[in-house]
Amino acid sequence: MTLDKRTTIQFCGFGGQGIVLSSIVFGSASVIGAGLYAVQTQSYGSEARGGECQAELILSGEQIGSPIADEIDILVAMSQLAYNRYSKRLRPGGILLLDPDMVDEGDPTGIKVFRISATSIAEELGSKISANMVMLGFLQSITGIVSKMDLLNAIRSNVNPKFRELNNLAVQQGISWAEENYSAIRV
C-alpha cells in the first residue's frame, strides 16, 4: 500500500486489549521506520478495564494539518461493541480487520474484510493479551506500510521489556497468518 494520500487507521476494542498501544507502535514504526508523518488520538470509556477503547492513527507522506478524519480507511475491530460503534466510519472500499472470535460483522458490503483469529492465536502463544500484536503483524503484512523490521523496532522502543519476546512472537504469528491465508493479497 503506497501512501499518496492520508490513510486513517482506527483500532477499536475494549480496555485491556492494548488498543492504544497498537496505534502507538504502528505509528512509531511509520514515523521512525517508514519516514511518514503521523498523528494519533485515543479515547477510553469510563471503566478502567473492559470499557470501550479506540485509537485513531492518521498517516501521510506529507504534513498532516488536522488530527480529525470523517472517514477511516482501515478499521481494526477487536470487540463487538466497538465494531458496532465505529464500523459506520469505514469508507466505501475500505479495509476491515476483525477477530471472528470477538466480532460478528454481519454482512458488510463494499469493503474488504479480513478475519484474523488473533485471540485464539495469542492464547496458543500463552497469553491472549498479545492478540493486538497478532493484528499488527497481519496489518503489516497486508499493507506493507511499514516493514517487519520497523514494526519489531517500534515494539522494542514502546513495549515493556518483559513482554517484548511474546509480542515479537505474536507479530510473527500475524504475519504468518496473513501469508498462509491471504498470500496473494496486498492492499
TIPAKOL-179216 format. One record per residue: residue number from 1; x, y, z of N, C-alpha, C, O in turn. Coordinates in steps of 0.05 Angstrom, whole numbers. Example, Ala and Ser with C-alpha at 12.3 -4.5 7.8 and 13.67 -1.06 7.14 Angstrom:
# TIPAKOL-179216
@seq:1	nx:264	ny:-114	nz:156	cax:246	cay:-90	caz:156	cx:264	cy:-66	cz:156	ox:285	oy:-66	oz:169 .
@seq:2	nx:257	ny:-45	nz:142	cax:273	cay:-21	caz:143	cx:258	cy:1	cz:157	ox:268	oy:23	oz:161 .
***
This chain:
# TIPAKOL-179216
@seq:1	nx:17	ny:-23	nz:0	cax:0	cay:0	caz:0	cx:18	cy:25	cz:0	ox:35	oy:28	oz:18 .
@seq:2	nx:15	ny:41	nz:-20	cax:30	cay:66	caz:-20	cx:13	cy:89	cz:-8	ox:-11	oy:89	oz:-11 .
@seq:3	nx:27	ny:107	nz:4	cax:12	cay:129	caz:17	cx:15	cy:154	cz:0	ox:31	oy:172	oz:7 .
@seq:4	nx:-1	ny:156	nz:-21	cax:-1	cay:180	caz:-37	cx:-21	cy:200	cz:-24	ox:-21	oy:224	oz:-32 .
@seq:5	nx:-36	ny:192	nz:-5	cax:-55	cay:209	caz:9	cx:-56	cy:201	cz:38	ox:-42	oy:183	oz:47 .
@seq:6	nx:-71	ny:216	nz:53	cax:-75	cay:209	caz:81	cx:-88	cy:181	cz:83	ox:-106	oy:175	oz:68 .
@seq:7	nx:-78	ny:165	nz:101	cax:-90	cay:140	caz:108	cx:-97	cy:140	cz:137	ox:-80	oy:145	oz:154 .
@seq:8	nx:-122	ny:133	nz:143	cax:-131	cay:133	caz:171	cx:-137	cy:105	cz:180	ox:-152	oy:90	oz:167 .
@seq:9	nx:-124	ny:97	nz:202	cax:-128	cay:71	caz:214	cx:-141	cy:75	cz:241	ox:-131	oy:91	oz:257 .
@seq:10	nx:-162	ny:61	nz:246	cax:-175	cay:62	caz:273	cx:-174	cy:34	cz:285	ox:-182	oy:14	oz:273 .
@seq:11	nx:-163	ny:33	nz:309	cax:-162	cay:8	caz:325	cx:-183	cy:11	cz:346	ox:-186	oy:32	oz:359 .
@seq:12	nx:-200	ny:-10	nz:349	cax:-221	cay:-8	caz:370	cx:-226	cy:-34	cz:383	ox:-222	oy:-56	oz:371 .
@seq:13	nx:-234	ny:-33	nz:408	cax:-239	cay:-57	caz:424	cx:-248	cy:-48	cz:451	ox:-262	oy:-29	oz:455 .
@seq:14	nx:-238	ny:-63	nz:472	cax:-244	cay:-55	caz:499	cx:-218	cy:-52	cz:514	ox:-197	oy:-63	oz:507 .
@seq:15	nx:-219	ny:-37	nz:536	cax:-196	cay:-32	caz:553	cx:-183	cy:-58	cz:562	ox:-196	oy:-77	oz:570 .
@seq:16	nx:-156	ny:-59	nz:560	cax:-142	cay:-83	caz:568	cx:-132	cy:-99	cz:544	ox:-117	oy:-118	oz:547 .
@seq:17	nx:-141	ny:-92	nz:520	cax:-133	cay:-107	caz:495	cx:-108	cy:-95	cz:482	ox:-99	oy:-106	oz:462 .
@seq:18	nx:-98	ny:-73	nz:492	cax:-75	cay:-60	caz:480	cx:-81	cy:-44	cz:455	ox:-65	oy:-42	oz:437 .
@seq:19	nx:-106	ny:-33	nz:454	cax:-115	cay:-18	caz:430	cx:-97	cy:6	cz:426	ox:-87	oy:11	oz:404 .
@seq:20	nx:-93	ny:22	nz:447	cax:-77	cay:47	caz:445	cx:-48	cy:40	cz:439	ox:-36	oy:53	oz:422 .
@seq:21	nx:-38	ny:19	nz:452	cax:-10	cay:11	caz:447	cx:-7	cy:3	cz:418	ox:14	oy:9	oz:405 .
@seq:22	nx:-27	ny:-10	nz:406	cax:-25	cay:-17	caz:378	cx:-21	cy:7	cz:360	ox:-4	oy:7	oz:342 .
@seq:23	nx:-36	ny:28	nz:365	cax:-34	cay:52	caz:349	cx:-7	cy:66	cz:353	ox:5	oy:77	oz:335 .
@seq:24	nx:3	ny:66	nz:378	cax:28	cay:78	caz:384	cx:51	cy:63	cz:370	ox:69	oy:75	oz:358 .
@seq:25	nx:50	ny:36	nz:372	cax:71	cay:20	caz:359	cx:71	cy:23	cz:329	ox:92	oy:28	oz:317 .
@seq:26	nx:47	ny:21	nz:317	cax:46	cay:24	caz:288	cx:53	cy:52	cz:279	ox:66	oy:56	oz:258 .
@seq:27	nx:44	ny:72	nz:294	cax:51	cay:100	caz:288	cx:81	cy:104	cz:290	ox:93	oy:118	oz:273 .
@seq:28	nx:94	ny:94	nz:311	cax:123	cay:96	caz:314	cx:138	cy:83	cz:291	ox:157	oy:94	oz:280 .
@seq:29	nx:129	ny:60	nz:283	cax:142	cay:46	caz:260	cx:138	cy:62	cz:235	ox:156	oy:63	oz:218 .
@seq:30	nx:116	ny:75	nz:232	cax:110	cay:91	caz:208	cx:128	cy:116	cz:207	ox:138	oy:124	oz:186 .
@seq:31	nx:131	ny:129	nz:230	cax:147	cay:154	caz:231	cx:177	cy:148	cz:230	ox:191	oy:158	oz:212 .
@seq:32	nx:186	ny:132	nz:248	cax:215	cay:127	caz:251	cx:225	cy:109	cz:228	ox:246	oy:114	oz:217 .
@seq:33	nx:210	ny:88	nz:222	cax:220	cay:69	caz:202	cx:213	cy:77	cz:174	ox:231	oy:76	oz:156 .
@seq:34	nx:188	ny:84	nz:169	cax:179	cay:90	caz:141	cx:181	cy:119	cz:134	ox:177	oy:126	oz:111 .
@seq:35	nx:188	ny:136	nz:153	cax:192	cay:165	caz:146	cx:166	cy:180	cz:140	ox:166	oy:200	oz:126 .
@seq:36	nx:143	ny:170	nz:151	cax:118	cay:183	caz:146	cx:112	cy:203	cz:168	ox:125	oy:203	oz:189 .
@seq:37	nx:92	ny:219	nz:163	cax:81	cay:237	caz:184	cx:58	cy:221	cz:197	ox:44	oy:206	oz:183 .
@seq:38	nx:54	ny:226	nz:223	cax:32	cay:212	caz:236	cx:20	cy:229	cz:258	ox:34	oy:246	oz:271 .
@seq:39	nx:-5	ny:226	nz:263	cax:-18	cay:238	caz:286	cx:-37	cy:216	cz:298	ox:-50	oy:201	oz:283 .
@seq:40	nx:-37	ny:215	nz:324	cax:-52	cay:194	caz:338	cx:-70	cy:207	cz:359	ox:-61	oy:224	oz:374 .
@seq:41	nx:-95	ny:197	nz:360	cax:-114	cay:205	caz:381	cx:-125	cy:180	cz:394	ox:-124	oy:158	oz:382 .
@seq:42	nx:-136	ny:183	nz:418	cax:-147	cay:159	caz:432	cx:-169	cy:168	cz:451	ox:-170	oy:191	oz:459 .
@seq:43	nx:-186	ny:149	nz:457	cax:-207	cay:154	caz:477	cx:-214	cy:127	cz:491	ox:-212	oy:106	oz:479 .
@seq:44	nx:-222	ny:130	nz:515	cax:-230	cay:107	caz:532	cx:-258	cy:111	cz:543	ox:-267	oy:134	oz:546 .
@seq:45	nx:-271	ny:89	nz:550	cax:-296	cay:91	caz:565	cx:-288	cy:98	cz:594	ox:-264	oy:99	oz:600 .
@seq:46	nx:-308	ny:102	nz:611	cax:-302	cay:110	caz:638	cx:-292	cy:86	cz:655	ox:-281	oy:91	oz:677 .
@seq:47	nx:-295	ny:62	nz:646	cax:-286	cay:39	caz:661	cx:-255	cy:36	cz:658	ox:-244	oy:44	oz:637 .
@seq:48	nx:-242	ny:25	nz:678	cax:-213	cay:21	caz:677	cx:-206	cy:-1	cz:658	ox:-187	oy:1	oz:642 .
@seq:49	nx:-221	ny:-23	nz:659	cax:-217	cay:-46	caz:642	cx:-244	cy:-56	cz:632	ox:-263	oy:-56	oz:647 .
@seq:50	nx:-244	ny:-64	nz:607	cax:-269	cay:-76	caz:597	cx:-287	cy:-56	cz:583	ox:-305	oy:-64	oz:568 .
@seq:51	nx:-282	ny:-30	nz:587	cax:-298	cay:-9	caz:574	cx:-288	cy:-4	cz:545	ox:-267	oy:-14	oz:538 .
@seq:52	nx:-304	ny:10	nz:531	cax:-297	cay:16	caz:503	cx:-271	cy:32	cz:501	ox:-264	oy:49	oz:518 .
@seq:53	nx:-256	ny:26	nz:480	cax:-230	cay:39	caz:476	cx:-225	cy:41	cz:446	ox:-231	oy:22	oz:431 .
@seq:54	nx:-214	ny:63	nz:437	cax:-207	cay:66	caz:409	cx:-184	cy:84	cz:406	ox:-179	oy:102	oz:423 .
@seq:55	nx:-169	ny:81	nz:385	cax:-146	cay:98	caz:379	cx:-146	cy:101	cz:348	ox:-149	oy:82	oz:333 .
@seq:56	nx:-142	ny:126	nz:340	cax:-141	cay:132	caz:312	cx:-114	cy:142	cz:304	ox:-101	oy:158	oz:318 .
@seq:57	nx:-104	ny:132	nz:281	cax:-78	cay:139	caz:272	cx:-80	cy:149	cz:243	ox:-90	oy:134	oz:226 .
@seq:58	nx:-71	ny:173	nz:238	cax:-71	cay:184	caz:211	cx:-42	cy:185	cz:201	ox:-25	oy:195	oz:215 .
@seq:59	nx:-38	ny:173	nz:178	cax:-11	cay:172	caz:166	cx:-11	cy:186	cz:140	ox:-31	oy:186	oz:125 .
@seq:60	nx:12	ny:198	nz:133	cax:14	cay:212	caz:107	cx:43	cy:216	cz:100	ox:61	oy:217	oz:118 .
@seq:61	nx:48	ny:218	nz:74	cax:75	cay:225	caz:65	cx:80	cy:255	cz:67	ox:102	oy:264	oz:63 .
@seq:62	nx:59	ny:270	nz:72	cax:61	cay:299	caz:75	cx:52	cy:307	cz:103	ox:39	oy:291	oz:117 .
@seq:63	nx:58	ny:331	nz:111	cax:49	cay:341	caz:137	cx:19	cy:339	cz:140	ox:4	oy:342	oz:120 .
@seq:64	nx:10	ny:334	nz:164	cax:-19	cay:330	caz:170	cx:-29	cy:355	cz:184	ox:-20	oy:362	oz:205 .
@seq:65	nx:-48	ny:368	nz:171	cax:-59	cay:393	caz:182	cx:-80	cy:390	cz:203	ox:-84	oy:408	oz:220 .
@seq:66	nx:-94	ny:367	nz:203	cax:-116	cay:363	caz:222	cx:-115	cy:335	cz:233	ox:-112	oy:316	oz:218 .
@seq:67	nx:-119	ny:332	nz:259	cax:-119	cay:305	caz:271	cx:-147	cy:291	cz:269	ox:-152	oy:271	oz:282 .
@seq:68	nx:-164	ny:303	nz:253	cax:-192	cay:293	caz:251	cx:-197	cy:282	cz:223	ox:-190	oy:295	oz:203 .
@seq:69	nx:-210	ny:259	nz:222	cax:-218	cay:247	caz:196	cx:-248	cy:240	cz:198	ox:-257	oy:230	oz:218 .
@seq:70	nx:-262	ny:247	nz:176	cax:-291	cay:240	caz:175	cx:-295	cy:210	cz:170	ox:-313	oy:198	oz:181 .
@seq:71	nx:-278	ny:199	nz:154	cax:-279	cay:170	caz:147	cx:-253	cy:157	cz:154	ox:-232	oy:170	oz:155 .
@seq:72	nx:-253	ny:131	nz:157	cax:-229	cay:116	caz:161	cx:-224	cy:97	cz:138	ox:-243	oy:87	oz:126 .
@seq:73	nx:-199	ny:92	nz:133	cax:-192	cay:74	caz:111	cx:-190	cy:45	cz:120	ox:-197	oy:26	oz:106 .
@seq:74	nx:-179	ny:41	nz:145	cax:-175	cay:15	caz:156	cx:-187	cy:14	cz:184	ox:-180	oy:31	oz:200 .
@seq:75	nx:-203	ny:-5	nz:190	cax:-214	cay:-9	caz:217	cx:-204	cy:-36	cz:227	ox:-208	oy:-57	oz:214 .
@seq:76	nx:-191	ny:-36	nz:250	cax:-183	cay:-60	caz:264	cx:-201	cy:-63	cz:288	ox:-199	oy:-49	oz:308 .
@seq:77	nx:-220	ny:-82	nz:286	cax:-241	cay:-86	caz:306	cx:-236	cy:-110	cz:323	ox:-233	oy:-133	oz:312 .
@seq:78	nx:-234	ny:-106	nz:350	cax:-228	cay:-129	caz:367	cx:-250	cy:-134	cz:388	ox:-246	oy:-150	oz:407 .
@seq:79	nx:-273	ny:-120	nz:386	cax:-296	cay:-126	caz:402	cx:-321	cy:-119	cz:387	ox:-321	oy:-101	oz:370 .
@seq:80	nx:-343	ny:-133	nz:394	cax:-368	cay:-128	caz:380	cx:-379	cy:-100	cz:385	ox:-387	oy:-86	oz:366 .
@seq:81	nx:-378	ny:-91	nz:410	cax:-388	cay:-64	caz:416	cx:-373	cy:-43	cz:401	ox:-386	oy:-24	oz:390 .
@seq:82	nx:-347	ny:-45	nz:400	cax:-331	cay:-25	caz:385	cx:-337	cy:-27	cz:355	ox:-339	oy:-6	oz:342 .
@seq:83	nx:-339	ny:-51	nz:345	cax:-345	cay:-54	caz:316	cx:-372	cy:-41	cz:310	ox:-375	oy:-26	oz:290 .
@seq:84	nx:-392	ny:-46	nz:326	cax:-419	cay:-34	caz:322	cx:-417	cy:-4	cz:322	ox:-431	oy:9	oz:306 .
@seq:85	nx:-401	ny:8	nz:338	cax:-399	cay:37	caz:340	cx:-383	cy:49	cz:317	ox:-391	oy:69	oz:306 .
@seq:86	nx:-360	ny:38	nz:311	cax:-341	cay:51	caz:292	cx:-342	cy:41	cz:263	ox:-331	oy:55	oz:246 .
@seq:87	nx:-355	ny:19	nz:258	cax:-356	cay:9	caz:230	cx:-370	cy:28	cz:211	ox:-365	oy:28	oz:187 .
@seq:88	nx:-387	ny:45	nz:221	cax:-401	cay:64	caz:205	cx:-383	cy:85	cz:193	ox:-389	oy:98	oz:173 .
@seq:89	nx:-359	ny:89	nz:205	cax:-340	cay:108	caz:195	cx:-322	cy:97	cz:172	ox:-307	oy:112	oz:160 .
@seq:90	nx:-323	ny:71	nz:168	cax:-306	cay:59	caz:147	cx:-316	cy:67	cz:120	ox:-339	oy:63	oz:112 .
@seq:91	nx:-298	ny:78	nz:104	cax:-305	cay:89	caz:78	cx:-311	cy:66	cz:59	ox:-302	oy:43	oz:63 .
@seq:92	nx:-328	ny:71	nz:38	cax:-332	cay:50	caz:18	cx:-306	cy:42	cz:5	ox:-289	oy:59	oz:-1 .
@seq:93	nx:-302	ny:17	nz:2	cax:-276	cay:7	caz:-9	cx:-255	cy:4	cz:13	ox:-232	oy:-4	oz:7 .
@seq:94	nx:-262	ny:10	nz:38	cax:-243	cay:9	caz:60	cx:-237	cy:-20	cz:67	ox:-246	oy:-39	oz:55 .
@seq:95	nx:-220	ny:-23	nz:88	cax:-210	cay:-49	caz:96	cx:-218	cy:-53	cz:125	ox:-214	oy:-36	oz:142 .
@seq:96	nx:-229	ny:-77	nz:131	cax:-237	cay:-84	caz:157	cx:-221	cy:-109	cz:166	ox:-222	oy:-129	oz:153 .
@seq:97	nx:-206	ny:-106	nz:188	cax:-193	cay:-128	caz:200	cx:-208	cy:-134	cz:226	ox:-212	oy:-116	oz:242 .
@seq:98	nx:-216	ny:-159	nz:230	cax:-231	cay:-166	caz:254	cx:-223	cy:-193	cz:264	ox:-213	oy:-210	oz:250 .
@seq:99	nx:-228	ny:-197	nz:290	cax:-224	cay:-222	caz:303	cx:-251	cy:-236	cz:304	ox:-269	oy:-228	oz:319 .
@seq:100	nx:-255	ny:-257	nz:288	cax:-282	cay:-270	caz:287	cx:-290	cy:-283	cz:313	ox:-314	oy:-289	oz:317 .
@seq:101	nx:-271	ny:-287	nz:331	cax:-279	cay:-298	caz:358	cx:-291	cy:-276	cz:375	ox:-303	oy:-282	oz:395 .
@seq:102	nx:-287	ny:-251	nz:367	cax:-296	cay:-228	caz:383	cx:-317	cy:-211	cz:369	ox:-332	oy:-196	oz:382 .
@seq:103	nx:-318	ny:-213	nz:342	cax:-335	cay:-196	caz:326	cx:-351	cy:-212	cz:306	ox:-339	oy:-228	oz:291 .
@seq:104	nx:-377	ny:-207	nz:305	cax:-394	cay:-218	caz:283	cx:-401	cy:-194	cz:266	ox:-417	oy:-177	oz:274 .
@seq:105	nx:-388	ny:-192	nz:243	cax:-391	cay:-167	caz:227	cx:-416	cy:-167	cz:210	ox:-422	oy:-147	oz:196 .
@seq:106	nx:-432	ny:-188	nz:212	cax:-456	cay:-188	caz:195	cx:-449	cy:-192	cz:166	ox:-433	oy:-210	oz:160 .
@seq:107	nx:-460	ny:-176	nz:149	cax:-455	cay:-179	caz:120	cx:-448	cy:-152	cz:108	ox:-464	oy:-140	oz:93 .
@seq:108	nx:-424	ny:-142	nz:114	cax:-416	cay:-115	caz:103	cx:-413	cy:-117	cz:73	ox:-403	oy:-137	oz:62 .
@seq:109	nx:-420	ny:-96	nz:59	cax:-416	cay:-94	caz:30	cx:-398	cy:-71	cz:23	ox:-398	oy:-51	oz:37 .
@seq:110	nx:-384	ny:-74	nz:2	cax:-367	cay:-52	caz:-8	cx:-342	cy:-48	cz:7	ox:-329	oy:-27	oz:3 .
@seq:111	nx:-334	ny:-66	nz:24	cax:-308	cay:-64	caz:38	cx:-293	cy:-91	cz:36	ox:-306	oy:-112	oz:31 .
@seq:112	nx:-267	ny:-90	nz:41	cax:-251	cay:-115	caz:41	cx:-249	cy:-124	cz:70	ox:-241	oy:-109	oz:88 .
@seq:113	nx:-258	ny:-149	nz:75	cax:-258	cay:-159	caz:102	cx:-237	cy:-181	cz:105	ox:-235	oy:-199	oz:89 .
@seq:114	nx:-221	ny:-178	nz:126	cax:-201	cay:-198	caz:133	cx:-207	cy:-208	cz:161	ox:-209	oy:-192	oz:180 .
@seq:115	nx:-209	ny:-234	nz:164	cax:-215	cay:-246	caz:190	cx:-190	cy:-259	cz:201	ox:-178	oy:-277	oz:189 .
@seq:116	nx:-181	ny:-250	nz:224	cax:-156	cay:-260	caz:237	cx:-164	cy:-270	cz:264	ox:-173	oy:-254	oz:281 .
@seq:117	nx:-160	ny:-295	nz:270	cax:-166	cay:-306	caz:296	cx:-145	cy:-298	cz:316	ox:-131	oy:-315	oz:327 .
@seq:118	nx:-142	ny:-272	nz:321	cax:-120	cay:-261	caz:337	cx:-120	cy:-271	cz:365	ox:-100	oy:-278	oz:377 .
@seq:119	nx:-144	ny:-272	nz:377	cax:-146	cay:-280	caz:405	cx:-138	cy:-310	cz:408	ox:-124	oy:-317	oz:427 .
@seq:120	nx:-148	ny:-327	nz:390	cax:-141	cay:-355	caz:391	cx:-111	cy:-359	cz:387	ox:-98	oy:-376	oz:400 .
@seq:121	nx:-100	ny:-345	nz:367	cax:-71	cay:-347	caz:362	cx:-55	cy:-339	cz:386	ox:-35	oy:-352	oz:394 .
@seq:122	nx:-63	ny:-316	nz:399	cax:-49	cay:-306	caz:422	cx:-51	cy:-326	cz:446	ox:-32	oy:-330	oz:460 .
@seq:123	nx:-75	ny:-339	nz:449	cax:-78	cay:-359	caz:470	cx:-59	cy:-382	cz:466	ox:-48	oy:-393	oz:485 .
@seq:124	nx:-55	ny:-390	nz:441	cax:-36	cay:-411	caz:434	cx:-8	cy:-404	cz:442	ox:9	oy:-421	oz:448 .
@seq:125	nx:-2	ny:-378	nz:441	cax:25	cay:-368	caz:449	cx:27	cy:-366	cz:480	ox:49	oy:-362	oz:490 .
@seq:126	nx:5	ny:-369	nz:494	cax:5	cay:-369	caz:523	cx:-6	cy:-344	cz:536	ox:-8	oy:-342	oz:560 .
@seq:127	nx:-15	ny:-324	nz:520	cax:-27	cay:-300	caz:531	cx:-44	cy:-286	cz:511	ox:-34	oy:-275	oz:492 .
@seq:128	nx:-70	ny:-286	nz:516	cax:-88	cay:-273	caz:497	cx:-85	cy:-243	cz:496	ox:-96	oy:-230	oz:479 .
@seq:129	nx:-70	ny:-232	nz:515	cax:-65	cay:-203	caz:515	cx:-48	cy:-195	cz:492	ox:-46	oy:-171	oz:486 .
@seq:130	nx:-35	ny:-214	nz:478	cax:-18	cay:-207	caz:455	cx:-34	cy:-207	cz:429	ox:-22	oy:-206	oz:407 .
@seq:131	nx:-60	ny:-210	nz:430	cax:-77	cay:-210	caz:406	cx:-73	cy:-185	cz:390	ox:-74	oy:-186	oz:365 .
@seq:132	nx:-69	ny:-162	nz:403	cax:-65	cay:-137	caz:389	cx:-40	cy:-138	cz:371	ox:-40	oy:-127	oz:349 .
@seq:133	nx:-19	ny:-152	nz:380	cax:5	cay:-154	caz:365	cx:2	cy:-174	cz:341	ox:15	oy:-170	oz:321 .
@seq:134	nx:-15	ny:-194	nz:345	cax:-22	cay:-211	caz:322	cx:-34	cy:-195	cz:300	ox:-28	oy:-197	oz:277 .
@seq:135	nx:-53	ny:-177	nz:308	cax:-66	cay:-159	caz:289	cx:-46	cy:-141	cz:275	ox:-48	oy:-136	oz:251 .
@seq:136	nx:-27	ny:-130	nz:291	cax:-7	cay:-113	caz:279	cx:10	cy:-127	cz:258	ox:17	oy:-116	oz:237 .
@seq:137	nx:18	ny:-152	nz:264	cax:33	cay:-168	caz:245	cx:17	cy:-172	cz:219	ox:28	oy:-170	oz:197 .
@seq:138	nx:-8	ny:-178	nz:222	cax:-26	cay:-182	caz:199	cx:-28	cy:-156	cz:183	ox:-25	oy:-155	oz:159 .
@seq:139	nx:-32	ny:-133	nz:197	cax:-35	cay:-107	caz:184	cx:-9	cy:-100	cz:169	ox:-10	oy:-90	oz:147 .
@seq:140	nx:14	ny:-105	nz:181	cax:39	cay:-100	caz:168	cx:41	cy:-117	cz:142	ox:49	oy:-106	oz:121 .
@seq:141	nx:34	ny:-142	nz:144	cax:37	cay:-160	caz:121	cx:19	cy:-152	cz:98	ox:28	oy:-152	oz:75 .
@seq:142	nx:-6	ny:-145	nz:103	cax:-24	cay:-140	caz:80	cx:-22	cy:-112	cz:69	ox:-29	oy:-107	oz:46 .
@seq:143	nx:-12	ny:-93	nz:86	cax:-10	cay:-65	caz:76	cx:18	cy:-58	cz:66	ox:21	oy:-43	oz:47 .
@seq:144	nx:39	ny:-68	nz:80	cax:66	cay:-60	caz:73	cx:72	cy:-31	cz:80	ox:92	oy:-21	oz:70 .
@seq:145	nx:55	ny:-18	nz:95	cax:60	cay:10	caz:103	cx:87	cy:12	cz:117	ox:102	oy:31	oz:113 .
@seq:146	nx:92	ny:-7	nz:135	cax:117	cay:-9	caz:149	cx:129	cy:-36	cz:144	ox:115	oy:-55	oz:136 .
@seq:147	nx:155	ny:-38	nz:148	cax:168	cay:-64	caz:144	cx:166	cy:-80	cz:170	ox:160	oy:-69	oz:192 .
@seq:148	nx:170	ny:-106	nz:168	cax:170	cay:-123	caz:192	cx:191	cy:-113	cz:212	ox:186	oy:-111	oz:236 .
@seq:149	nx:215	ny:-106	nz:202	cax:237	cay:-97	caz:220	cx:229	cy:-71	cz:234	ox:235	oy:-67	oz:257 .
@seq:150	nx:216	ny:-52	nz:219	cax:208	cay:-27	caz:231	cx:187	cy:-32	cz:253	ox:187	oy:-19	oz:274 .
@seq:151	nx:169	ny:-51	nz:249	cax:149	cay:-58	caz:269	cx:162	cy:-70	cz:294	ox:156	oy:-63	oz:316 .
@seq:152	nx:181	ny:-88	nz:290	cax:195	cay:-100	caz:312	cx:212	cy:-80	cz:328	ox:213	oy:-81	oz:352 .
@seq:153	nx:224	ny:-61	nz:313	cax:239	cay:-39	caz:326	cx:220	cy:-22	cz:343	ox:227	oy:-13	oz:365 .
@seq:154	nx:196	ny:-16	nz:333	cax:177	cay:0	caz:347	cx:167	cy:-14	cz:372	ox:162	oy:-2	oz:393 .
@seq:155	nx:165	ny:-41	nz:371	cax:158	cay:-56	caz:395	cx:180	cy:-53	cz:416	ox:175	oy:-49	oz:439 .
@seq:156	nx:205	ny:-56	nz:407	cax:227	cay:-54	caz:425	cx:228	cy:-26	cz:439	ox:235	oy:-24	oz:462 .
@seq:157	nx:220	ny:-6	nz:425	cax:220	cay:22	caz:436	cx:196	cy:28	cz:453	ox:198	oy:46	oz:470 .
@seq:158	nx:174	ny:14	nz:450	cax:149	cay:22	caz:463	cx:136	cy:2	cz:481	ox:116	oy:7	oz:494 .
@seq:159	nx:148	ny:-22	nz:483	cax:136	cay:-43	caz:500	cx:155	cy:-50	cz:523	ox:179	oy:-50	oz:520 .
@seq:160	nx:143	ny:-55	nz:546	cax:158	cay:-64	caz:569	cx:176	cy:-88	cz:562	ox:166	oy:-107	oz:549 .
@seq:161	nx:201	ny:-87	nz:570	cax:219	cay:-109	caz:562	cx:209	cy:-137	cz:569	ox:215	oy:-156	oz:555 .
@seq:162	nx:194	ny:-140	nz:591	cax:185	cay:-167	caz:598	cx:164	cy:-178	cz:579	ox:158	oy:-202	oz:580 .
@seq:163	nx:153	ny:-161	nz:562	cax:132	cay:-170	caz:543	cx:142	cy:-171	cz:514	ox:128	oy:-179	oz:496 .
@seq:164	nx:167	ny:-162	nz:509	cax:177	cay:-159	caz:482	cx:178	cy:-186	cz:467	ox:169	oy:-188	oz:444 .
@seq:165	nx:189	ny:-206	nz:479	cax:191	cay:-232	caz:465	cx:164	cy:-243	cz:457	ox:160	oy:-252	oz:435 .
@seq:166	nx:145	ny:-242	nz:475	cax:118	cay:-251	caz:469	cx:106	cy:-234	cz:447	ox:93	oy:-245	oz:428 .
@seq:167	nx:109	ny:-208	nz:448	cax:98	cay:-190	caz:427	cx:112	cy:-195	cz:400	ox:98	oy:-194	oz:379 .
@seq:168	nx:137	ny:-200	nz:400	cax:151	cay:-206	caz:375	cx:141	cy:-232	cz:363	ox:137	oy:-234	oz:339 .
@seq:169	nx:136	ny:-252	nz:380	cax:125	cay:-278	caz:370	cx:97	cy:-273	cz:359	ox:89	oy:-285	oz:339 .
@seq:170	nx:81	ny:-257	nz:373	cax:54	cay:-251	caz:364	cx:53	cy:-237	cz:337	ox:37	oy:-243	oz:320 .
@seq:171	nx:71	ny:-218	nz:333	cax:73	cay:-204	caz:308	cx:80	cy:-224	cz:286	ox:68	oy:-224	oz:264 .
@seq:172	nx:99	ny:-241	nz:291	cax:107	cay:-262	caz:271	cx:84	cy:-280	cz:265	ox:80	oy:-288	oz:242 .
@seq:173	nx:68	ny:-287	nz:285	cax:44	cay:-304	caz:280	cx:24	cy:-290	cz:263	ox:11	oy:-302	oz:246 .
@seq:174	nx:20	ny:-264	nz:267	cax:2	cay:-248	caz:250	cx:12	cy:-247	cz:221	ox:-5	oy:-249	oz:203 .
@seq:175	nx:37	ny:-244	nz:217	cax:49	cay:-244	caz:191	cx:45	cy:-271	cz:178	ox:38	oy:-273	oz:154 .
@seq:176	nx:51	ny:-292	nz:193	cax:47	cay:-319	caz:182	cx:18	cy:-325	cz:175	ox:13	oy:-337	oz:154 .
@seq:177	nx:0	ny:-316	nz:192	cax:-29	cay:-320	caz:186	cx:-36	cy:-306	cz:159	ox:-50	oy:-318	oz:143 .
@seq:178	nx:-26	ny:-282	nz:155	cax:-31	cay:-268	caz:130	cx:-20	cy:-283	cz:107	ox:-33	oy:-286	oz:86 .
@seq:179	nx:5	ny:-292	nz:109	cax:18	cay:-307	caz:87	cx:4	cy:-333	cz:81	ox:2	oy:-341	oz:58 .
@seq:180	nx:-6	ny:-347	nz:102	cax:-19	cay:-373	caz:98	cx:-47	cy:-370	cz:87	ox:-56	oy:-386	oz:71 .
@seq:181	nx:-61	ny:-349	nz:95	cax:-90	cay:-347	caz:89	cx:-96	cy:-326	cz:67	ox:-117	oy:-327	oz:55 .
@seq:182	nx:-78	ny:-307	nz:64	cax:-83	cay:-285	caz:45	cx:-58	cy:-279	cz:29	ox:-51	oy:-256	oz:23 .
@seq:183	nx:-43	ny:-300	nz:21	cax:-17	cay:-297	caz:9	cx:-17	cy:-280	cz:-17	ox:3	oy:-266	oz:-23 .
@seq:184	nx:-38	ny:-281	nz:-32	cax:-39	cay:-267	caz:-57	cx:-49	cy:-238	cz:-55	ox:-51	oy:-224	oz:-74 .
@seq:185	nx:-56	ny:-231	nz:-30	cax:-69	cay:-204	caz:-27	cx:-50	cy:-185	cz:-13	ox:-39	oy:-191	oz:8 .
@seq:186	nx:-47	ny:-162	nz:-25	cax:-34	cay:-140	caz:-12	cx:-51	cy:-116	cz:-21	ox:-55	oy:-111	oz:-45 .
@seq:187	nx:-60	ny:-101	nz:-1	cax:-78	cay:-78	caz:-7	cx:-62	cy:-53	cz:-13	ox:-74	oy:-32	oz:-18 .
***
